[in-house]
Amino acid sequence: MPSLPSTGERRYRWISTALSESTMQIKLSSIFVEDQDKALDFYTRVLGFKAHADIPMGEYRWLTVVSPDGADGVELVLEPMAFAPARVYQKALFDAGIPATAFITRDIAAEYATLKARGVVFHGEPQNMGPVIVVKFEDTCGNLINLAQPLM
């Protein structure tokens, strides 16, 4: 007859199972945009993301895009600029040169050339910053985006 696990082994299995079932995950990240249609055009046509959710919600929409090559289930919310302090925050970040978010690429030189040819406004050229190569660009919606290539 097989022996039962000890109390300690049972406790460990329970904790391990509970942690794996309740681990928090990042599924949504938001970026403020003035005009959701303009943002959707830029993020899909120019950057190559795919529209995911487009749900009417009164004056605005629940509007998300996903990366065709990104992690499953991770969406970028194109959040309407409906809260006055959000404008102040967005402008302060932009004026200080601080990106609102970052996107990762495997080939920053190729991505930079492609996006530049599509009219994307960059703040400089890709620069080696130790473990990553980075360059900032404008998203036409009031945000700076950091494009990064990890060096592994």
N, CA, C and O atoms as a DFTB+ gen file, in Angstrom:
608 C
 N C O
     1  1       0.845      -1.174       0.000
     2  2       0.000       0.000       0.000
     3  2       0.889       1.235       0.000
     4  3       1.805       1.326       0.817
     5  1       0.636       2.215      -0.920
     6  2       1.469       3.411      -0.961
     7  2       1.249       4.261       0.280
     8  3       0.142       4.327       0.815
     9  1       2.313       4.909       0.731
    10  2       2.192       5.751       1.921
    11  2       1.649       7.124       1.530
    12  3       1.862       7.585       0.409
    13  1       0.962       7.760       2.438
    14  2       0.432       9.108       2.232
    15  2       1.558      10.119       2.385
    16  3       2.494       9.885       3.149
    17  1       1.486      11.227       1.681
    18  2       2.511      12.266       1.862
    19  2       2.477      12.794       3.296
    20  3       1.425      12.831       3.935
    21  1       3.643      13.199       3.784
    22  2       3.704      13.774       5.127
    23  2       2.957      15.098       5.146
    24  3       2.623      15.649       4.097
    25  1       2.697      15.603       6.343
    26  2       1.999      16.876       6.485
    27  2       2.746      17.983       5.750
    28  3       2.129      18.809       5.078
    29  1       4.062      18.003       5.872
    30  2       4.859      19.026       5.199
    31  2       4.746      18.932       3.688
    32  3       4.644      19.956       3.011
    33  1       4.761      17.707       3.145
    34  2       4.623      17.539       1.699
    35  2       3.252      17.976       1.218
    36  3       3.130      18.598       0.163
    37  1       2.198      17.648       2.001
    38  2       0.850      18.072       1.622
    39  2       0.747      19.591       1.637
    40  3       0.153      20.176       0.731
    41  1       1.316      20.238       2.651
    42  2       1.267      21.697       2.757
    43  2       1.987      22.318       1.564
    44  3       1.488      23.273       0.967
    45  1       3.160      21.783       1.211
    46  2       3.914      22.338       0.089
    47  2       3.113      22.221      -1.204
    48  3       3.070      23.171      -1.986
    49  1       2.480      21.077      -1.443
    50  2       1.680      20.905      -2.657
    51  2       0.538      21.917      -2.683
    52  3       0.249      22.500      -3.728
    53  1      -0.100      22.123      -1.561
    54  2      -1.219      23.065      -1.497
    55  2      -0.739      24.483      -1.800
    56  3      -1.366      25.197      -2.583
    57  1       0.375      24.895      -1.181
    58  2       0.905      26.241      -1.410
    59  2       1.328      26.377      -2.868
    60  3       1.025      27.386      -3.505
    61  1       2.022      25.382      -3.403
    62  2       2.469      25.431      -4.788
    63  2       1.283      25.541      -5.739
    64  3       1.320      26.326      -6.686
    65  1       0.231      24.760      -5.496
    66  2      -0.960      24.807      -6.341
    67  2      -1.654      26.148      -6.208
    68  3      -2.072      26.727      -7.210
    69  1      -1.783      26.652      -4.995
    70  2      -2.456      27.938      -4.779
    71  2      -1.708      29.066      -5.471
    72  3      -2.330      29.938      -6.077
    73  1      -0.390      29.061      -5.389
    74  2       0.387      30.114      -6.035
    75  2       0.254      30.050      -7.552
    76  3       0.099      31.082      -8.204
    77  1       0.312      28.859      -8.112
    78  2       0.218      28.768      -9.558
    79  2      -1.174      29.151     -10.052
    80  3      -1.313      29.617     -11.183
    81  1      -2.191      28.969      -9.241
    82  2      -3.547      29.315      -9.646
    83  2      -3.868      30.785      -9.419
    84  3      -4.791      31.316     -10.037
    85  1      -3.122      31.450      -8.544
    86  2      -3.475      32.831      -8.218
    87  2      -2.393      33.842      -8.579
    88  3      -2.444      34.986      -8.127
    89  1      -1.430      33.444      -9.375
    90  2      -0.373      34.360      -9.754
    91  2      -0.951      35.514     -10.566
    92  3      -1.684      35.304     -11.532
    93  1      -0.613      36.727     -10.162
    94  2      -1.070      37.895     -10.915
    95  2      -0.353      37.942     -12.256
    96  3       0.805      37.540     -12.375
    97  1      -1.054      38.437     -13.249
    98  2      -0.482      38.579     -14.573
    99  2      -0.832      39.956     -15.114
   100  3      -1.878      40.517     -14.788
   101  1       0.048      40.490     -15.936
   102  2      -0.258      41.743     -16.622
   103  2      -0.970      41.371     -17.907
   104  3      -0.406      40.681     -18.756
   105  1      -2.196      41.821     -18.053
   106  2      -2.991      41.544     -19.250
   107  2      -3.301      42.821     -20.019
   108  3      -3.452      42.792     -21.241
   109  1      -3.396      43.948     -19.306
   110  2      -3.740      45.223     -19.930
   111  2      -2.759      46.296     -19.494
   112  3      -2.368      46.367     -18.329
   113  1      -2.376      47.114     -20.429
   114  2      -1.595      48.303     -20.137
   115  2      -2.247      49.425     -20.933
   116  3      -2.661      49.219     -22.073
   117  1      -2.340      50.611     -20.337
   118  2      -3.041      51.715     -20.987
   119  2      -2.092      52.812     -21.418
   120  3      -1.039      53.030     -20.818
   121  1      -2.493      53.493     -22.470
   122  2      -1.792      54.681     -22.927
   123  2      -2.869      55.713     -23.256
   124  3      -3.846      55.399     -23.935
   125  1      -2.689      56.953     -22.771
   126  2      -3.682      57.994     -23.024
   127  2      -3.563      58.515     -24.446
   128  3      -2.465      58.761     -24.945
   129  1      -4.720      58.679     -25.094
   130  2      -4.754      59.212     -26.452
   131  2      -5.860      60.248     -26.559
   132  3      -6.919      60.101     -25.949
   133  1      -5.612      61.293     -27.332
   134  2      -6.599      62.356     -27.538
   135  2      -7.731      61.890     -28.440
   136  3      -8.901      62.169     -28.181
   137  1      -7.373      61.185     -29.494
   138  2      -8.342      60.773     -30.512
   139  2      -8.182      59.269     -30.732
   140  3      -7.158      58.816     -31.244
   141  1      -9.195      58.503     -30.344
   142  2      -9.078      57.049     -30.434
   143  2      -8.968      56.553     -31.874
   144  3      -8.245      55.590     -32.130
   145  1      -9.659      57.180     -32.815
   146  2      -9.559      56.758     -34.213
   147  2      -8.156      56.992     -34.758
   148  3      -7.591      56.129     -35.430
   149  1      -7.596      58.166     -34.463
   150  2      -6.234      58.486     -34.910
   151  2      -5.237      57.511     -34.281
   152  3      -4.314      57.043     -34.947
   153  1      -5.430      57.213     -33.008
   154  2      -4.540      56.279     -32.314
   155  2      -4.633      54.883     -32.917
   156  3      -3.617      54.224     -33.136
   157  1      -5.860      54.436     -33.183
   158  2      -6.042      53.112     -33.777
   159  2      -5.353      53.036     -35.134
   160  3      -4.721      52.029     -35.453
   161  1      -5.468      54.075     -35.921
   162  2      -4.803      54.116     -37.223
   163  2      -3.287      54.013     -37.060
   164  3      -2.641      53.221     -37.746
   165  1      -2.724      54.807     -36.160
   166  2      -1.272      54.798     -35.973
   167  2      -0.785      53.443     -35.459
   168  3       0.168      52.876     -35.994
   169  1      -1.439      52.935     -34.430
   170  2      -0.966      51.699     -33.816
   171  2      -1.161      50.473     -34.708
   172  3      -0.427      49.493     -34.580
   173  1      -2.146      50.519     -35.612
   174  2      -2.344      49.374     -36.506
   175  2      -1.624      49.576     -37.843
   176  3      -0.795      48.751     -38.227
   177  1      -1.928      50.647     -38.542
   178  2      -1.368      50.855     -39.879
   179  2       0.132      51.123     -39.840
   180  3       0.877      50.578     -40.654
   181  1       0.581      51.948     -38.910
   182  2       1.993      52.336     -38.875
   183  2       2.847      51.345     -38.080
   184  3       3.890      50.899     -38.558
   185  1       2.403      51.001     -36.867
   186  2       3.207      50.108     -36.031
   187  2       2.972      48.628     -36.318
   188  3       3.815      47.794     -35.989
   189  1       1.836      48.295     -36.928
   190  2       1.591      46.897     -37.277
   191  2       0.886      46.078     -36.221
   192  3       0.808      44.856     -36.350
   193  1       0.363      46.714     -35.170
   194  2      -0.418      45.986     -34.184
   195  2      -1.768      45.633     -34.794
   196  3      -2.130      46.146     -35.853
   197  1      -2.499      44.769     -34.136
   198  2      -3.815      44.346     -34.605
   199  2      -4.883      44.860     -33.650
   200  3      -4.724      44.790     -32.431
   201  1      -5.981      45.380     -34.217
   202  2      -7.117      45.778     -33.383
   203  2      -7.636      44.532     -32.684
   204  3      -7.729      43.463     -33.287
   205  1      -7.970      44.677     -31.414
   206  2      -8.436      43.504     -30.656
   207  2      -9.866      43.712     -30.145
   208  3     -10.787      43.003     -30.551
   209  1     -10.041      44.676     -29.263
   210  2     -11.377      44.967     -28.726
   211  2     -11.782      46.365     -29.164
   212  3     -10.973      47.293     -29.133
   213  1     -13.016      46.510     -29.566
   214  2     -13.557      47.815     -29.947
   215  2     -15.024      47.818     -29.525
   216  3     -15.917      47.457     -30.292
   217  1     -15.242      48.237     -28.282
   218  2     -16.566      48.149     -27.670
   219  2     -17.061      49.547     -27.336
   220  3     -16.414      50.253     -26.561
   221  1     -18.202      49.973     -27.904
   222  2     -18.745      51.298     -27.580
   223  2     -19.055      51.407     -26.085
   224  3     -19.624      50.495     -25.485
   225  1     -18.669      52.537     -25.502
   226  2     -18.925      52.786     -24.079
   227  2     -19.324      54.240     -23.924
   228  3     -18.575      55.038     -23.360
   229  1     -20.504      54.590     -24.424
   230  2     -20.960      55.967     -24.369
   231  2     -20.209      56.811     -25.375
   232  3     -20.147      56.481     -26.559
   233  1     -19.636      57.905     -24.891
   234  2     -18.906      58.826     -25.762
   235  2     -17.597      58.228     -26.297
   236  3     -17.102      58.639     -27.347
   237  1     -17.046      57.258     -25.568
   238  2     -15.763      56.660     -25.930
   239  2     -15.929      55.175     -26.208
   240  3     -17.047      54.659     -26.240
   241  1     -14.803      54.490     -26.408
   242  2     -14.814      53.047     -26.663
   243  2     -13.770      52.363     -25.794
   244  3     -12.760      52.958     -25.418
   245  1     -14.036      51.103     -25.485
   246  2     -13.002      50.235     -24.912
   247  2     -12.252      49.719     -26.130
   248  3     -12.742      48.847     -26.847
   249  1     -11.055      50.265     -26.361
   250  2     -10.322      50.026     -27.590
   251  2      -8.939      49.487     -27.255
   252  3      -8.159      50.145     -26.567
   253  1      -8.637      48.284     -27.745
   254  2      -7.332      47.697     -27.467
   255  2      -6.690      47.183     -28.748
   256  3      -7.367      46.862     -29.725
   257  1      -5.367      47.115     -28.716
   258  2      -4.583      46.523     -29.788
   259  2      -3.665      45.478     -29.182
   260  3      -3.357      45.510     -27.991
   261  1      -3.235      44.551     -30.029
   262  2      -2.304      43.511     -29.596
   263  2      -1.184      43.409     -30.616
   264  3      -1.341      43.789     -31.776
   265  1      -0.071      42.899     -30.170
   266  2       1.056      42.650     -31.064
   267  2       0.887      41.275     -31.686
   268  3       0.658      40.301     -30.969
   269  1       0.994      41.176     -33.007
   270  2       0.842      39.854     -33.629
   271  2       1.900      38.860     -33.155
   272  3       1.678      37.650     -33.208
   273  1       3.044      39.357     -32.693
   274  2       4.118      38.482     -32.231
   275  2       4.306      38.546     -30.721
   276  3       5.266      37.988     -30.191
   277  1       3.395      39.225     -30.026
   278  2       3.554      39.419     -28.588
   279  2       2.997      38.276     -27.767
   280  3       2.508      37.278     -28.298
   281  1       3.082      38.446     -26.467
   282  2       2.569      37.447     -25.526
   283  2       1.058      37.346     -25.659
   284  3       0.365      38.360     -25.751
   285  1       0.557      36.134     -25.668
   286  2      -0.883      35.914     -25.767
   287  2      -1.602      36.586     -24.607
   288  3      -1.191      36.480     -23.452
   289  1      -2.688      37.282     -24.942
   290  2      -3.534      37.867     -23.914
   291  2      -3.125      39.237     -23.436
   292  3      -3.844      39.831     -22.632
   293  1      -2.001      39.773     -23.891
   294  2      -1.564      41.099     -23.444
   295  2      -2.091      42.135     -24.437
   296  3      -1.834      42.051     -25.638
   297  1      -2.834      43.115     -23.910
   298  2      -3.459      44.136     -24.747
   299  2      -3.016      45.530     -24.315
   300  3      -2.802      45.789     -23.131
   301  1      -2.882      46.421     -25.293
   302  2      -2.612      47.827     -25.023
   303  2      -3.934      48.572     -25.193
   304  3      -4.532      48.558     -26.269
   305  1      -4.380      49.221     -24.120
   306  2      -5.628      49.977     -24.149
   307  2      -5.330      51.376     -24.670
   308  3      -4.459      52.066     -24.141
   309  1      -6.046      51.793     -25.697
   310  2      -5.940      53.160     -26.210
   311  2      -6.973      53.972     -25.443
   312  3      -8.110      54.150     -25.880
   313  1      -6.547      54.447     -24.306
   314  2      -7.403      55.069     -23.292
   315  2      -7.771      56.495     -23.679
   316  3      -6.884      57.313     -23.925
   317  1      -9.061      56.804     -23.738
   318  2      -9.450      58.171     -24.098
   319  2      -9.016      59.174     -23.037
   320  3      -9.060      58.895     -21.838
   321  1      -8.604      60.328     -23.494
   322  2      -8.141      61.403     -22.620
   323  2      -9.368      62.127     -22.050
   324  3      -9.632      63.279     -22.395
   325  1     -10.101      61.453     -21.190
   326  2     -11.361      61.989     -20.675
   327  2     -11.230      62.586     -19.278
   328  3     -12.219      63.041     -18.705
   329  1     -10.040      62.588     -18.738
   330  2      -9.809      63.057     -17.375
   331  2      -8.764      64.168     -17.456
   332  3      -7.611      63.910     -17.800
   333  1      -9.157      65.392     -17.144
   334  2      -8.281      66.565     -17.342
   335  2      -6.862      66.381     -16.790
   336  3      -5.908      66.745     -17.478
   337  1      -6.676      65.835     -15.582
   338  2      -5.306      65.652     -15.091
   339  2      -4.466      64.717     -15.968
   340  3      -3.237      64.781     -15.937
   341  1      -5.114      63.856     -16.743
   342  2      -4.361      62.976     -17.639
   343  2      -3.627      63.788     -18.698
   344  3      -2.515      63.435     -19.090
   345  1      -4.240      64.872     -19.163
   346  2      -3.584      65.747     -20.149
   347  2      -2.319      66.367     -19.572
   348  3      -1.278      66.418     -20.227
   349  1      -2.429      66.834     -18.339
   350  2      -1.283      67.451     -17.667
   351  2      -0.164      66.424     -17.505
   352  3       1.004      66.714     -17.763
   353  1      -0.537      65.234     -17.077
   354  2       0.431      64.156     -16.871
   355  2       1.107      63.775     -18.197
   356  3       2.332      63.667     -18.263
   357  1       0.305      63.573     -19.248
   358  2       0.853      63.189     -20.542
   359  2       1.820      64.252     -21.066
   360  3       2.908      63.926     -21.540
   361  1       1.423      65.520     -20.980
   362  2       2.272      66.613     -21.463
   363  2       3.560      66.708     -20.650
   364  3       4.635      66.936     -21.205
   365  1       3.450      66.536     -19.345
   366  2       4.641      66.595     -18.481
   367  2       5.632      65.497     -18.843
   368  3       6.836      65.745     -18.909
   369  1       5.136      64.288     -19.077
   370  2       6.021      63.194     -19.489
   371  2       6.696      63.523     -20.820
   372  3       7.910      63.380     -20.965
   373  1       5.894      63.965     -21.785
   374  2       6.420      64.273     -23.112
   375  2       7.471      65.379     -23.037
   376  3       8.560      65.246     -23.597
   377  1       7.143      66.465     -22.347
   378  2       8.072      67.601     -22.236
   379  2       9.370      67.224     -21.536
   380  3      10.423      67.792     -21.825
   381  1       9.296      66.266     -20.613
   382  2      10.495      65.814     -19.901
   383  2      11.259      64.743     -20.685
   384  3      12.337      64.315     -20.273
   385  1      10.691      64.313     -21.821
   386  2      11.352      63.283     -22.623
   387  2      11.213      61.888     -22.053
   388  3      12.026      61.011     -22.343
   389  1      10.179      61.675     -21.238
   390  2       9.971      60.381     -20.590
   391  2       8.945      59.574     -21.379
   392  3       7.818      60.030     -21.575
   393  1       9.320      58.389     -21.830
   394  2       8.377      57.563     -22.577
   395  2       7.204      57.109     -21.705
   396  3       7.361      56.846     -20.513
   397  1       6.025      57.024     -22.331
   398  2       4.832      56.550     -21.627
   399  2       4.863      55.034     -21.465
   400  3       4.294      54.487     -20.521
   401  1       5.535      54.365     -22.398
   402  2       5.675      52.911     -22.336
   403  2       6.829      52.507     -23.234
   404  3       7.479      53.354     -23.846
   405  1       7.077      51.222     -23.307
   406  2       8.165      50.710     -24.147
   407  2       7.692      49.489     -24.914
   408  3       6.883      48.703     -24.421
   409  1       8.203      49.343     -26.117
   410  2       7.955      48.172     -26.941
   411  2       9.296      47.520     -27.231
   412  3      10.313      48.203     -27.354
   413  1       9.296      46.216     -27.338
   414  2      10.518      45.441     -27.556
   415  2      10.566      44.958     -29.007
   416  3       9.539      44.622     -29.597
   417  1      11.757      44.931     -29.561
   418  2      11.973      44.389     -30.901
   419  2      13.232      43.535     -30.895
   420  3      14.115      43.714     -30.056
   421  1      13.302      42.611     -31.835
   422  2      14.507      41.780     -31.972
   423  2      15.549      42.444     -32.859
   424  3      16.734      42.119     -32.781
   425  1      15.104      43.385     -33.712
   426  2      16.009      44.029     -34.665
   427  2      15.683      45.527     -34.724
   428  3      14.907      45.965     -35.573
   429  1      16.270      46.292     -33.834
   430  2      15.940      47.711     -33.728
   431  2      16.359      48.484     -34.975
   432  3      15.683      49.438     -35.357
   433  1      17.447      48.098     -35.608
   434  2      17.895      48.816     -36.811
   435  2      16.859      48.683     -37.929
   436  3      16.530      49.668     -38.589
   437  1      16.353      47.482     -38.140
   438  2      15.342      47.262     -39.178
   439  2      14.032      47.952     -38.816
   440  3      13.400      48.569     -39.674
   441  1      13.622      47.855     -37.567
   442  2      12.371      48.485     -37.123
   443  2      12.472      50.004     -37.253
   444  3      11.536      50.658     -37.713
   445  1      13.601      50.551     -36.850
   446  2      13.844      51.988     -36.957
   447  2      13.729      52.438     -38.414
   448  3      13.059      53.429     -38.705
   449  1      14.377      51.719     -39.325
   450  2      14.346      52.085     -40.749
   451  2      12.929      51.989     -41.306
   452  3      12.493      52.874     -42.042
   453  1      12.215      50.935     -40.963
   454  2      10.845      50.739     -41.454
   455  2       9.927      51.846     -40.960
   456  3       9.184      52.442     -41.740
   457  1       9.982      52.117     -39.664
   458  2       9.092      53.133     -39.085
   459  2       9.452      54.535     -39.576
   460  3       8.566      55.355     -39.820
   461  1      10.727      54.806     -39.719
   462  2      11.157      56.111     -40.241
   463  2      10.622      56.305     -41.662
   464  3      10.177      57.397     -42.015
   465  1      10.666      55.253     -42.469
   466  2      10.138      55.323     -43.832
   467  2       8.624      55.546     -43.839
   468  3       8.076      56.083     -44.802
   469  1       7.958      55.135     -42.771
   470  2       6.504      55.342     -42.653
   471  2       6.164      56.708     -42.053
   472  3       4.994      57.012     -41.823
   473  1       7.178      57.524     -41.802
   474  2       6.944      58.869     -41.307
   475  2       6.963      59.037     -39.802
   476  3       6.621      60.108     -39.301
   477  1       7.352      58.014     -39.075
   478  2       7.413      58.114     -37.615
   479  2       8.514      59.087     -37.221
   480  3       9.617      59.047     -37.766
   481  1       8.203      59.961     -36.268
   482  2       9.162      60.957     -35.779
   483  2       9.936      60.359     -34.607
   484  3       9.366      60.025     -33.568
   485  1      11.243      60.234     -34.801
   486  2      12.130      59.703     -33.764
   487  2      12.859      60.833     -33.077
   488  3      13.099      61.885     -33.669
   489  1      13.210      60.611     -31.827
   490  2      14.037      61.547     -31.064
   491  2      15.438      60.939     -31.015
   492  3      15.803      60.282     -30.040
   493  1      16.203      61.158     -32.051
   494  2      17.545      60.609     -32.133
   495  2      17.570      59.303     -32.894
   496  3      16.605      58.924     -33.557
   497  1      18.702      58.624     -32.781
   498  2      18.914      57.330     -33.428
   499  2      19.095      56.286     -32.333
   500  3      19.364      56.633     -31.183
   501  1      18.949      55.001     -32.687
   502  2      19.151      53.960     -31.678
   503  2      20.520      54.088     -31.013
   504  3      21.534      54.299     -31.678
   505  1      20.524      53.955     -29.691
   506  2      21.764      54.078     -28.918
   507  2      21.926      52.893     -27.988
   508  3      20.964      52.413     -27.388
   509  1      23.162      52.432     -27.880
   510  2      23.478      51.342     -26.969
   511  2      23.495      51.884     -25.543
   512  3      24.241      52.811     -25.224
   513  1      22.659      51.291     -24.690
   514  2      22.572      51.718     -23.293
   515  2      22.957      50.575     -22.353
   516  3      22.356      50.413     -21.291
   517  1      23.939      49.797     -22.738
   518  2      24.377      48.669     -21.908
   519  2      23.656      47.397     -22.293
   520  3      23.994      46.771     -23.298
   521  1      22.658      47.004     -21.501
   522  2      21.963      45.743     -21.816
   523  2      20.911      45.875     -22.925
   524  3      20.330      44.875     -23.347
   525  1      20.665      47.105     -23.398
   526  2      19.666      47.325     -24.452
   527  2      20.127      48.411     -25.415
   528  3      20.966      49.250     -25.086
   529  1      19.550      48.371     -26.621
   530  2      19.669      49.474     -27.566
   531  2      18.287      50.120     -27.585
   532  3      17.281      49.422     -27.711
   533  1      18.227      51.444     -27.463
   534  2      16.933      52.121     -27.364
   535  2      16.866      53.352     -28.256
   536  3      17.882      53.954     -28.604
   537  1      15.632      53.706     -28.614
   538  2      15.355      54.948     -29.317
   539  2      13.910      55.323     -28.994
   540  3      13.047      54.454     -28.869
   541  1      13.656      56.626     -28.860
   542  2      12.298      57.102     -28.571
   543  2      11.646      57.609     -29.845
   544  3      12.303      58.164     -30.726
   545  1      10.315      57.400     -29.921
   546  2       9.559      57.961     -31.035
   547  2       8.230      58.506     -30.537
   548  3       7.766      58.160     -29.450
   549  1       7.622      59.372     -31.359
   550  2       6.320      59.961     -31.045
   551  2       5.221      59.106     -31.654
   552  3       5.355      58.610     -32.772
   553  1       4.129      58.938     -30.907
   554  2       3.029      58.102     -31.405
   555  2       1.911      58.898     -32.075
   556  3       0.861      58.328     -32.372
   557  1       2.097      60.174     -32.319
   558  2       1.115      61.090     -32.922
   559  2      -0.076      61.350     -32.014
   560  3      -1.017      62.034     -32.416
   561  1      -0.053      60.822     -30.809
   562  2      -1.165      60.970     -29.859
   563  2      -0.724      61.660     -28.580
   564  3      -1.445      61.652     -27.582
   565  1       0.478      62.264     -28.609
   566  2       0.980      62.982     -27.441
   567  2       1.917      62.199     -26.552
   568  3       2.284      62.665     -25.473
   569  1       2.314      61.000     -26.995
   570  2       3.168      60.144     -26.161
   571  2       4.512      59.888     -26.823
   572  3       4.627      59.844     -28.048
   573  1       5.516      59.721     -25.988
   574  2       6.792      59.176     -26.435
   575  2       6.780      57.691     -26.113
   576  3       6.306      57.275     -25.055
   577  1       7.302      56.905     -27.031
   578  2       7.396      55.463     -26.847
   579  2       8.864      55.083     -26.947
   580  3       9.569      55.545     -27.845
   581  1       9.321      54.254     -26.040
   582  2      10.684      53.759     -26.090
   583  2      10.675      52.443     -26.870
   584  3       9.945      51.515     -26.522
   585  1      11.478      52.371     -27.912
   586  2      11.654      51.126     -28.658
   587  2      12.968      50.547     -28.207
   588  3      13.994      51.226     -28.254
   589  1      12.957      49.306     -27.772
   590  2      14.156      48.704     -27.178
   591  2      14.451      47.333     -27.763
   592  3      13.547      46.555     -28.067
   593  1      15.727      47.063     -27.909
   594  2      16.196      45.735     -28.302
   595  2      17.116      45.244     -27.208
   596  3      18.215      45.773     -27.038
   597  1      16.680      44.225     -26.450
   598  2      17.584      43.672     -25.427
   599  2      18.795      43.018     -26.091
   600  3      18.682      42.398     -27.149
   601  1      19.939      43.167     -25.458
   602  2      21.172      42.552     -25.961
   603  2      21.440      41.311     -25.110
   604  3      21.918      41.400     -23.979
   605  1      21.128      40.188     -25.670
   606  2      21.322      38.925     -24.915
   607  2      22.238      38.017     -25.648
   608  3      22.522      36.916     -25.177
